[in-house]
Amino acid sequence: MHTKDISDKQRELGYLKDFSCEAYFDTEVGREQLRSLWTAYCLHNGLMVDTGTYDNDILELWSAVSQVEDDTAEWSDFDSFDNFMCAYLV
């Protein structure tokens, strides 16, 4: 991976974390938007579920999300968040 690729990936993950801070996860639309953005992020960056890189990135995203909304209709902890987020990837 080139340095440019890493910074693009980090920028995209940063956008997801910023989105998480501004999103309203009490609505299904907000949760689905985040999952769709996450799915696109994984496809852009060739991430496969349950690999080291995927796990590191989803944990980093969870860290940002859980500061805003750690309990919704879709998730109540990291495991349920992870399962929700990977639904379109498995």
Residue pairs with C-beta under 8 A, 6 or more apart in sequence:
9 44
9 45
12 41
12 44
12 45
13 41
13 57
13 60
13 61
15 37
16 34
16 37
16 38
16 41
16 61
16 64
17 60
17 61
17 64
19 33
19 34
19 37
20 34
20 61
20 64
20 65
20 68
21 64
21 67
21 68
23 30
23 33
23 34
23 68
24 30
25 31
25 34
25 65
25 68
25 69
25 72
26 69
26 72
28 73
31 72
31 73
31 74
31 84
34 65
34 85
35 84
35 85
35 87
35 88
36 88
38 58
38 61
38 85
39 88
39 89
41 47
41 57
42 48
42 49
42 54
42 89
47 53
47 54
47 57
48 54
48 89
49 86
49 89
49 90
58 81
58 82
58 85
58 86
59 78
61 85
62 78
62 81
62 82
65 81
66 78
66 81
70 76
70 77
74 80
74 81
74 84
75 81
75 83
75 84
